[in-house]
Amino acid sequence: MFTRTTEYALRATVLLSQSTGRITATEIAEQTRVPVRYMSKVLQTLSEAGIIESQRGPTGGFWLSRPAEEITLLDIVDCIAPIQRITKCPIDLPEHEQQLCPLHIAMDDLAAIARKKLGATTLASVMDTSIVPLGLTVKGKSLDGDTA
C-alpha cells in the first residue's frame, strides 16, 4: 500500500520521536537499515514539508519540528506519496464520466478510510514499546530503555 520511500520516512520519524536529542542522517540510516544517500533524500523531503528540522555542523542533526503527539502518520504519508482519493474514472471510461463505477466507489471508500485512520494516528500513539520494541539505538543507547 505504501511506497518504500514512505516506509523509510515513517521509520525515520518513529526513530526521531523516540530520541530526546538530535540524530545525524548516518545514525538514522544505520538504525533504520536504509542506505545513507537514500535516507538523506527522505530527510530532506521531510524537512521541506516541515515534519522535521535540521542543523548542519558538528553539533547538528535532525529532530521533529513539533511534538510526536502533534504529527500524524497522514502528515508523513502525504509529504512522500499521498493516498489519492478517486474523483473520476482512473481509466477514463466515457460511461463512467458522470459517476464512478461500483469498483471505484469501493476503492475510493477504502482510500477515505485509510486517510482518516492515518490522520487520527499520531507518532506518539504508535510508540507503545511495551507492544513491540523496535530495538533501535543511537550512540550506543537503546531507545527502548535497554542498554545496548
RAQUI-V645707 format. One record per pair of residues at least 4 apart in sequence whose ideal C-beta (glycine too) atoms are under 7 Angstrom apart, sorted by the first residue. I is the first residue (numbers start at 1). GAP is how many residues later the second one is. D is the distance in whole Angstrom. If there is no record, write none. Layout:
I|GAP|D / I|GAP|D
//
This chain:
2|4|4 / 2|5|6 / 2|75|7 / 3|77|7 / 3|78|5 / 4|4|6 / 5|4|6 / 5|37|6 / 5|75|5 / 5|76|7 / 6|4|6 / 6|71|6 / 6|74|4 / 6|75|5 / 7|4|6 / 8|4|6 / 8|24|7 / 8|26|5 / 8|30|7 / 8|31|6 / 8|34|5 / 9|4|6 / 9|33|5 / 9|37|6 / 9|67|5 / 9|71|5 / 10|4|6 / 10|63|7 / 10|66|6 / 11|4|6 / 11|21|4 / 12|4|6 / 12|16|5 / 12|20|6 / 12|27|7 / 12|30|6 / 12|31|6 / 12|34|7 / 13|4|6 / 13|33|7 / 13|38|6 / 13|58|7 / 13|63|6 / 13|110|6 / 14|4|7 / 14|109|7 / 14|112|7 / 14|113|7 / 15|4|7 / 15|8|7 / 15|13|6 / 15|16|6 / 15|17|6 / 15|121|6 / 16|7|6 / 16|36|6 / 16|46|6 / 16|47|6 / 16|48|5 / 17|47|6 / 17|51|4 / 17|106|4 / 17|107|7 / 17|110|6 / 18|109|7 / 18|118|6 / 18|125|4 / 19|4|5 / 19|119|6 / 19|124|6 / 22|33|7 / 22|38|7 / 22|39|3 / 22|40|6 / 22|41|5 / 23|4|5 / 23|5|5 / 23|38|5 / 23|39|6 / 23|115|6 / 24|4|7 / 24|37|5 / 25|4|6 / 25|11|6 / 25|14|6 / 25|15|5 / 25|18|6 / 25|37|7 / 26|4|6 / 26|10|6 / 27|4|6 / 27|111|6 / 28|4|6 / 28|11|6 / 28|15|7 / 28|34|7 / 29|5|5 / 29|6|7 / 29|7|4 / 29|10|4 / 31|105|5 / 31|106|7 / 31|107|7 / 32|7|7 / 34|4|6 / 34|5|4 / 35|4|7 / 36|4|6 / 38|4|7 / 39|4|6 / 40|4|6 / 41|4|7 / 42|4|6 / 43|4|6 / 43|9|7 / 43|19|6 / 44|4|6 / 45|4|6 / 45|34|6 / 45|35|6 / 46|5|4 / 46|6|5 / 46|33|6 / 47|5|5 / 47|6|7 / 47|7|5 / 49|30|3 / 50|15|6 / 51|14|6 / 51|20|6 / 51|24|6 / 51|25|6 / 51|28|6 / 52|10|5 / 52|11|7 / 52|12|6 / 52|13|6 / 53|10|6 / 53|12|5 / 54|6|7 / 54|7|7 / 54|8|5 / 55|5|4 / 55|6|7 / 56|4|5 / 64|4|6 / 64|7|6 / 66|4|5 / 66|5|6 / 68|54|6 / 68|55|4 / 68|56|4 / 68|59|7 / 69|53|5 / 69|55|4 / 71|4|5 / 71|51|6 / 71|52|5 / 72|46|6 / 72|47|5 / 72|49|6 / 72|50|6 / 73|4|6 / 73|45|4 / 73|48|5 / 74|4|6 / 74|41|6 / 74|44|4 / 74|45|4 / 75|4|7 / 76|4|7 / 77|4|7 / 77|5|7 / 77|6|6 / 77|41|6 / 78|4|5 / 83|28|5 / 83|31|5 / 83|32|5 / 84|27|7 / 85|23|6 / 85|26|5 / 85|27|6 / 86|4|6 / 86|14|6 / 86|18|5 / 86|21|6 / 86|22|4 / 86|25|7 / 89|4|5 / 89|7|4 / 89|8|7 / 89|11|7 / 89|15|6 / 90|14|7 / 96|4|6 / 96|5|5 / 100|4|4 / 100|5|5 / 100|8|7 / 101|4|7 / 102|4|6 / 103|4|6 / 104|4|6 / 105|4|6 / 106|4|7 / 107|4|6 / 108|4|6 / 109|4|6 / 110|4|6 / 111|4|6 / 112|4|6 / 113|4|6 / 114|4|6 / 115|4|6 / 116|4|6 / 117|4|6 / 121|4|6 / 121|5|6 / 123|4|7 / 129|4|5 / 129|5|7 / 129|15|5 / 133|11|4 / 134|10|6 / 135|9|6 / 136|7|5 / 136|8|7 / 137|4|6 / 137|5|5 / 137|6|6 / 137|11|4 / 138|5|6 / 140|8|5 / 141|7|6 / 142|4|4 / 142|5|6 / 142|6|5
//
